[in-house]
């Protein structure tokens, strides 16, 4: 009788205690769910996959230049013109198509007189003129050989400088797509092997990040954080790297 009187007298107190109890239960359930979700979000495996292919350059860029230094600009120009025409004739003899050859603008450098203490006197001793020729072609072997043979023009008195050819691979964009797919397969295989060893299974991919591509000379161990694109060799290796984050289940 006394207890009933107390509850009737203080109904707000009973309701408040009931609401507090329910709130504690709900908060516990929400907290447990949040902890479980947080733990699941942390159950991930990050694996790096890679793919490597051997490729051969299918495009060549070869540059060579001729120069002349004479007492006057006119004399230097006439000499340079004569040398350039001989080089063009030489390329024609080697069956180089005219459309494959590009001539740059002539560059002119005055040679100033300098005293023993390094001061210019204002006098011009001579003029040096140069002209560059550039050849682009898909015939890599032909122009590789020609770049090595062109020094024979020196015996004719031609002031020629042959630069090392640049070797490129024209299908690089398509190849990158294929190699990312290969790197992804490698990453998945690695992840499955690691998960099995710990009694787990991999789930969905959470994220993937492509690394830089390394295009190096054949069997090179050179790498760079910014990527490498070797143009000095015909035979190359291309390596793709992909970092993948898998969920675990």
C-alpha positions in Angstrom: 0.0 0.0 0.0 2.8 2.3 0.9 4.7 1.5 -2.4 1.6 2.2 -4.5 1.2 5.4 -2.8 4.8 6.4 -3.6 4.5 5.5 -7.3 1.2 7.4 -7.5 2.8 10.3 -5.8 5.9 10.5 -8.0 4.8 9.3 -11.5 7.4 11.5 -13.1 10.2 9.8 -11.3 9.1 6.4 -12.5 8.8 7.6 -16.1 12.2 9.2 -16.0 13.9 6.1 -14.7 12.2 4.0 -17.3 13.3 6.4 -20.1 16.8 6.4 -18.8 17.0 2.6 -18.7 15.8 2.4 -22.3 18.2 5.1 -23.4 21.1 3.2 -21.9 20.1 0.0 -23.7 19.7 1.8 -27.0 23.0 3.6 -26.6 24.7 0.3 -25.8 23.3 -1.3 -29.0 24.3 1.7 -31.1 27.8 1.7 -29.6 28.2 -2.0 -30.2 27.1 -1.6 -33.8 29.4 1.3 -34.4 32.4 -0.6 -32.9 31.5 -3.6 -35.1 31.3 -1.4 -38.2 34.6 0.3 -37.3 36.3 -3.0 -36.8 35.0 -4.3 -40.2 36.2 -1.1 -41.9 39.6 -1.8 -40.5 39.7 -5.4 -41.7 41.4 -4.7 -45.0 44.4 -6.0 -46.8 46.6 -3.8 -49.0 48.6 -5.6 -51.7 50.8 -4.4 -54.5 50.5 -6.1 -57.8 52.9 -5.7 -60.8 53.1 -6.7 -64.4 56.2 -6.6 -66.7 56.5 -7.0 -70.5 59.4 -6.9 -72.9 58.8 -4.5 -75.8 60.8 -3.3 -78.8 60.9 0.2 -80.0 58.9 0.8 -83.2 59.7 4.4 -83.9 63.0 6.3 -84.2 63.9 10.0 -84.0 67.4 10.8 -85.3 68.9 14.3 -85.2 72.1 15.4 -86.9 73.5 18.9 -87.4 76.1 20.6 -89.6 78.0 23.8 -88.8 80.4 26.4 -90.2 82.6 29.0 -88.7 83.9 31.8 -90.9 85.2 35.3 -90.7 82.0 36.8 -92.1 78.3 35.8 -91.7 78.0 35.6 -95.5 81.0 33.2 -95.9 79.6 31.0 -93.0 76.2 30.9 -94.6 77.6 29.8 -98.0 79.7 27.1 -96.5 76.8 25.9 -94.3 74.5 25.8 -97.3 77.0 23.7 -99.3 77.5 21.3 -96.4 73.7 20.9 -95.8 73.1 20.2 -99.5 75.8 17.5 -99.3 74.1 15.9 -96.3 70.8 15.9 -98.1 72.3 14.4 -101.1 73.9 11.7 -98.9 70.5 10.9 -97.3 69.0 10.6 -100.8 71.7 8.2 -101.8 70.8 6.1 -98.7 67.1 6.1 -99.9 65.8 8.3 -97.2 62.5 9.8 -98.3 62.6 13.6 -98.4 59.3 13.8 -96.4 61.0 12.1 -93.5 63.6 14.8 -93.2 62.9 18.1 -91.4 65.3 21.1 -91.5 65.4 23.5 -88.6 66.0 27.3 -88.9 69.7 28.3 -89.2 71.2 29.4 -85.9 73.9 32.1 -85.9 76.4 32.8 -83.1 78.9 35.7 -83.3 82.3 34.8 -81.8 83.3 37.8 -79.7 86.9 38.9 -79.0 87.7 38.5 -75.3 90.8 39.9 -73.6 93.0 37.9 -71.2 91.0 39.3 -68.2 87.7 38.1 -69.6 86.4 41.4 -71.0 84.8 41.7 -74.4 86.4 44.2 -76.7 83.3 44.7 -78.9 85.0 43.1 -81.9 83.6 40.1 -83.7 86.2 37.5 -84.7 84.0 35.2 -86.6 80.5 33.9 -87.1 79.3 30.3 -86.4 76.2 29.0 -88.1 74.5 25.7 -87.6 71.6 23.8 -89.0 69.8 20.7 -87.6 68.2 18.0 -89.5 65.7 15.6 -88.0 64.6 12.2 -89.3 61.5 10.4 -88.0 60.6 6.9 -89.1 59.1 3.5 -88.2 62.1 1.8 -89.8 64.1 1.5 -86.6 66.8 -0.9 -87.9 67.5 1.1 -91.1 68.1 4.4 -89.4 70.0 2.9 -86.5 72.5 1.6 -89.0 72.5 4.9 -90.9 73.2 6.9 -87.8 76.3 4.8 -87.2 77.5 5.2 -90.8 76.9 8.9 -91.3 80.2 9.8 -89.7 81.9 8.9 -93.0 80.8 12.3 -94.2 83.5 13.7 -91.9 86.1 12.3 -94.4 84.6 14.7 -97.0 85.1 17.7 -94.8 81.5 17.9 -93.6 81.3 19.3 -90.0 78.5 16.9 -89.0 77.4 15.9 -85.5 75.2 12.8 -85.2 73.2 12.6 -82.0 72.2 9.2 -80.5 68.8 8.2 -81.9 65.8 8.2 -79.6 63.8 5.0 -79.6 60.1 5.2 -78.9 57.2 2.8 -78.6 54.0 4.1 -80.3 51.5 1.7 -78.7 52.3 2.7 -75.1 48.8 4.1 -74.2 47.0 0.8 -75.2 49.7 -1.2 -73.5 49.3 0.7 -70.2 45.6 -0.3 -70.0 46.5 -4.0 -70.6 49.2 -3.9 -68.0 47.1 -2.3 -65.3 44.6 -5.2 -65.8 47.5 -7.7 -65.5 48.8 -5.9 -62.3 45.3 -6.1 -60.8 45.2 -9.9 -61.4 48.6 -10.2 -59.8 47.4 -8.1 -56.8 44.3 -10.3 -56.4 46.4 -13.5 -56.5 48.8 -12.2 -53.9 45.9 -11.1 -51.7 44.2 -14.5 -51.9 47.4 -16.3 -50.9 48.0 -14.0 -47.9 44.3 -14.3 -46.8 44.4 -18.1 -47.0 47.5 -18.2 -44.9 45.6 -16.4 -42.1 42.3 -18.2 -42.4 40.5 -15.4 -44.1 39.0 -14.6 -47.5 39.2 -11.4 -49.5 36.1 -9.4 -50.3 35.4 -6.5 -52.5 38.0 -4.0 -53.7 38.0 -0.9 -51.5 40.3 1.2 -53.6 43.1 0.9 -56.1 46.0 3.3 -56.9 48.1 3.1 -60.0 51.8 3.7 -59.6 54.2 5.2 -62.1 55.3 3.2 -65.1 58.9 2.3 -65.6 60.1 1.9 -69.1 63.7 0.8 -68.9 66.4 -0.8 -71.1 66.1 -4.6 -71.1 66.9 -6.2 -67.8 67.6 -2.9 -66.1 67.1 -2.6 -62.3 66.7 1.2 -62.5 63.6 2.7 -60.9 62.3 6.2 -60.1 59.6 7.7 -58.0 58.6 9.8 -61.0 58.8 7.0 -63.5 61.3 6.3 -66.3 61.0 6.4 -70.1 64.2 5.1 -71.6 64.7 6.3 -75.2 68.3 5.2 -75.6 67.7 1.5 -76.3 65.7 -0.5 -78.8 64.9 -3.4 -76.5 63.0 -2.3 -73.4 61.1 -3.6 -70.4 57.9 -1.9 -69.2 56.7 -2.4 -65.6 53.3 -1.4 -64.1 52.5 -1.3 -60.4 49.1 -1.2 -58.8 48.3 -0.9 -55.1 44.9 -2.5 -54.2 43.0 -2.5 -50.9 40.8 -5.5 -50.4 38.2 -6.0 -47.6 38.5 -9.2 -45.6 35.7 -11.5 -44.6 
